[in-house]
Amino acid sequence: MVNNISSHLLAVNSNVTLSLSPLNKKKVLKEPTAEDYNVLALLYKNKELNSKVIFYYNKALSIRLSSLGKLNRKTAISYMNLANAYIENNEFTNANECLEEAVFINKKIFGKDSVELAMPYASMANNYFLEDKLELAQKNYVQALDIRVNNLGKLHPLTAQSYYDLAYFYAAGQEFKLALPFFIEALDTRIELFRKSHPETAVAYYSLAMCYYHLFKYQSAYDNLLEAISIKELILLKDDNELVQCKKNLMVIEKHLSMTT
């Protein structure tokens, strides 16, 4: 009986051994996912290898289009990722094509006034501005701002950024009267949102000062630039070029003030 049991055990063990034999194993290779390609894109982004970033975001997008379809939130995100990679590579036309796709998808999923549209609109506005397509830039800056005000309210960092973007757009075109109310809104929002010593608050004070300067409102320019300098002195070294330039500009404004008094 013992021998029979031993023989049975040997037979069982033999079968187990055979089933685990390398000859019968088939190695299954896992296909990379969209998330895998996104991780690779981020790794190459950290190394500033933009062509690789674009390649892997394209791979991720292709997978999401085939597996999830076009009208999917993750597909829209893939278009946004690829657009940002193109922007980093100064390929603004390719970037805007991707952003338009993101806008189309988000409109279908979330509606034409959804907050998800603000980011692609803002990005397209910046791209059109850099391409000197000013009418398209203005249209997209306004759309991004309206959506953010309606969905996020005035006291939100992204809303403040949209106020500033539109103000800067007008100022760059020498339309300082149009820029002024948006610079004021950007400053007021940043004062409410951030501490007084925040760098973005300093930027808002400085930009408003320069806008007032170009409108020949020298006292207002002086007061706002003084506020910008007081913040920058808290966060920058004394010999920092930015701070030095601000103080030079203040001296110029002081001369104008002395001539008008």
Backbone hydrogen bonds, N-H to C=O, Kabsch-Sander energy under -0.5 kcal/mol:
donor,donor_aa,acceptor,acceptor_aa,energy
5,I,1,M,-2.4
6,S,2,V,-2.7
7,S,3,N,-2.6
8,H,4,N,-2.3
9,L,5,I,-2.7
10,L,6,S,-2.5
11,A,7,S,-2.0
12,V,8,H,-2.4
13,N,9,L,-3.1
14,S,10,L,-2.4
15,N,11,A,-2.1
16,V,12,V,-2.4
17,T,13,N,-2.6
18,L,14,S,-2.3
19,S,15,N,-2.3
20,L,16,V,-1.3
21,S,18,L,-1.1
24,N,21,S,-2.1
25,K,21,S,-0.6
27,K,25,K,-0.5
29,L,27,K,-0.6
37,Y,33,T,-1.9
38,N,34,A,-2.2
39,V,35,E,-2.2
40,L,36,D,-2.0
41,A,37,Y,-2.4
42,L,38,N,-2.2
43,L,39,V,-2.1
44,Y,40,L,-2.2
45,K,41,A,-2.0
46,N,42,L,-2.1
47,K,43,L,-0.8
48,E,45,K,-1.4
49,L,44,Y,-2.7
50,N,48,E,-0.9
52,K,49,L,-0.6
53,V,49,L,-1.8
54,I,50,N,-2.7
55,F,51,S,-2.0
56,Y,52,K,-2.5
57,Y,53,V,-2.3
58,N,54,I,-2.1
59,K,55,F,-1.7
60,A,56,Y,-2.3
61,L,57,Y,-2.4
62,S,58,N,-2.4
63,I,59,K,-2.0
64,R,60,A,-2.2
65,L,61,L,-2.5
66,S,62,S,-2.0
67,S,63,I,-2.6
68,L,64,R,-2.4
69,G,64,R,-1.1
72,N,70,K,-2.3
76,A,72,N,-2.0
77,I,73,R,-2.0
78,S,74,K,-2.0
79,Y,75,T,-2.1
80,M,76,A,-2.1
81,N,77,I,-2.8
82,L,78,S,-2.3
83,A,79,Y,-2.4
84,N,80,M,-2.5
85,A,81,N,-1.7
86,Y,82,L,-2.3
87,I,83,A,-2.3
88,E,84,N,-2.1
89,N,85,A,-1.1
90,N,87,I,-2.0
91,E,86,Y,-3.1
92,F,90,N,-0.9
95,A,91,E,-2.1
96,N,92,F,-2.6
97,E,93,T,-1.7
98,C,94,N,-1.7
99,L,95,A,-2.4
100,E,96,N,-2.5
101,E,97,E,-1.5
102,A,98,C,-2.1
103,V,99,L,-2.5
104,F,100,E,-2.5
105,I,101,E,-2.4
106,N,102,A,-2.6
107,K,103,V,-2.5
108,K,104,F,-1.9
109,I,105,I,-2.3
110,F,106,N,-3.0
111,G,106,N,-0.8
111,G,107,K,-1.2
114,S,111,G,-1.4
117,L,114,S,-1.6
118,A,115,V,-1.4
119,M,115,V,-0.6
121,Y,117,L,-2.1
122,A,118,A,-2.8
123,S,119,M,-2.5
124,M,120,P,-2.6
125,A,121,Y,-2.4
126,N,122,A,-2.1
127,N,123,S,-2.2
128,Y,124,M,-3.0
129,F,125,A,-2.4
130,L,126,N,-2.2
131,E,127,N,-1.7
132,D,129,F,-1.3
133,K,128,Y,-3.2
134,L,132,D,-1.1
137,A,133,K,-2.1
138,Q,134,L,-2.8
139,K,135,E,-2.2
140,N,136,L,-2.1
141,Y,137,A,-2.6
142,V,138,Q,-2.5
143,Q,139,K,-2.1
144,A,140,N,-2.4
145,L,141,Y,-2.3
146,D,142,V,-2.8
147,I,143,Q,-2.2
148,R,144,A,-2.1
149,V,145,L,-2.7
150,N,146,D,-2.3
151,N,147,I,-2.2
152,L,148,R,-2.7
153,G,148,R,-1.1
153,G,149,V,-0.8
156,H,154,K,-2.0
160,A,156,H,-2.5
161,Q,157,P,-2.1
162,S,158,L,-2.0
163,Y,159,T,-2.4
164,Y,160,A,-2.2
165,D,161,Q,-2.9
166,L,162,S,-2.2
167,A,163,Y,-2.1
168,Y,164,Y,-3.0
169,F,165,D,-2.2
170,Y,166,L,-2.1
171,A,167,A,-2.6
172,A,168,Y,-2.7
173,G,169,F,-1.0
174,Q,171,A,-2.0
175,E,170,Y,-2.9
176,F,174,Q,-1.2
179,A,175,E,-1.9
180,L,176,F,-2.2
182,F,178,L,-0.5
182,F,179,A,-0.6
183,F,179,A,-2.2
184,I,180,L,-2.3
185,E,181,P,-2.1
186,A,182,F,-2.4
187,L,183,F,-2.4
188,D,184,I,-2.9
189,T,185,E,-2.5
190,R,186,A,-2.0
191,I,187,L,-2.6
192,E,188,D,-1.8
193,L,189,T,-2.2
194,F,190,R,-3.0
198,H,195,R,-1.9
201,T,198,H,-0.6
202,A,198,H,-1.7
203,V,199,P,-2.2
204,A,200,E,-2.1
205,Y,201,T,-2.4
206,Y,202,A,-2.5
207,S,203,V,-2.7
208,L,204,A,-2.2
209,A,205,Y,-2.3
210,M,206,Y,-2.3
211,C,207,S,-2.0
212,Y,208,L,-2.5
213,Y,209,A,-2.2
214,H,210,M,-2.0
215,L,211,C,-0.9
216,F,213,Y,-1.7
217,K,212,Y,-2.7
218,Y,216,F,-1.1
221,A,217,K,-2.2
222,Y,218,Y,-2.8
223,D,219,Q,-2.6
224,N,220,S,-2.2
225,L,221,A,-2.3
226,L,222,Y,-2.3
227,E,223,D,-1.5
228,A,224,N,-2.2
229,I,225,L,-2.5
230,S,226,L,-2.2
231,I,227,E,-1.7
232,K,228,A,-2.6
233,E,229,I,-2.4
234,L,231,I,-1.2
235,I,231,I,-0.9
236,L,232,K,-2.3
240,D,237,L,-1.7
244,V,240,D,-2.7
245,Q,241,N,-2.5
246,C,242,E,-1.9
247,K,243,L,-1.9
248,K,244,V,-1.8
249,N,245,Q,-2.5
250,L,246,C,-2.0
251,M,247,K,-1.7
252,V,248,K,-1.7
253,I,249,N,-2.2
254,E,250,L,-2.4
255,K,251,M,-1.7
256,H,252,V,-1.7
257,L,253,I,-2.5
258,S,254,E,-2.3
259,M,255,K,-1.4
260,T,256,H,-1.1
260,T,257,L,-0.5
261,T,257,L,-0.7
